[in-house]
């Protein structure tokens, strides 16, 4: 599954491709995994749970710190941020090929580290 997130809204970090954003600041695309129950997303050793519709510009929170994030799927058009800003997004090395070939359909960019 391809996912964007976390986009952090109060300040922190983020396995399908995923994106991290501090409101409209730095973002990341990487791979998230799901817990056995499917209620927890895991990225970079951190665990995130749903705000169940109770967040403002956030849909997940870091279980340990409480920091809020926006986590969503990558988009074919590259508008991978919360508001679709065209600011470069960092792409984790292990998902670059998949992101550029399978999601964006731009295999010539398969080694690019940012959008």
N, C-alpha and C positions, 0 to 999 in steps of 0.2 A: 504494500500500500504506500502511496506517495502522500506525504503530509508536510505542510509548512508549520513551523512553530518552533519553539516558542517565540513569540514576539513579546518581549518583556515590557510591561508597562510601568513597573516600579523599580526596576534595575537588576537582572541576573542572566544564565546560559542554557543550550539544548543538545529511534533510528529507522523505513520509507523516506525520501528527501523531506527535510523540515527547515523551518526558518525561525530566527530569533529577532525580535525587534524591541527596542526601547522606544515605544510610541512611534516616532518617525526616525529614530536613530539607527544604530547598527543592527543588522539582521543576519541570519544564518540559515542555510539550507543543509539538512543532514538527515540521517535515518533514525526514526523512532521505532521502538519496540513496544509491545503491549504486555501488561501483566496477564497471568492466567485468567483472571476474571474479566479482563478487558476494561477495567475501570481506571487503570493507571497507565500513563505513557511514560516511557523511560528514554532518556537521552543524556549522553555524556555522564552517566552515573547518577543522574538526578531523576526524581520521580515527580510527575505532574498529575493532578486530578482535576476533573471538570468542576467549573463553578456553577454548572447546571442552570445557565441562563441568568445568573445573578451578578455577572461582572459588567463593568463599564469599560469598553475597549479591551477586554480580556475575556478569555473563555476557560483558562486553566490556571492553576496555582501550583507553585513548588511546595510539595508536601513538607519539606524541612524548614524552609524560610518563610513561606506564605506569600512570596513575591508573585505577582500576577503576570500572565503571558497571554498573547494571542497565538494559537496554534491552528493551522489550517493546511489544506492540500496545496501543492504547487500548481500553478496555472500554466497552461500551454502558451498563453500570450505574454508570460513573464511578469505579470502584475502580481508578484508574490508577497507584497507588503499589505498591511491592514487596509490602507487607502489606495493601493496600487501605484504609489510613487515610483518614479523611474530612477531611484537611487541604487547604486550597486549593492548587491547582496553577496556575502561570502558563501562559498559552496564547499562543504567538506570534501576532501580528496576522494574518499571511498564512494561518493555518490555522483561525482562530476559526470562520468560517462553516461550513467543512467539519466541524469537530469537533462543533459544536452541532447542525447540521442532519442530517448523514449518519451520524454515530456515535452521538450521544446522543439524536437525535430530539426536540430542544428548540429549534426555530427561533426562538422568542421570546427566547432568550438569545444569539443569534448575535453580538452585540457585546460580550459579557462577557469580560473579560481573564483571569479566573480561574474555576476550577471551584467 
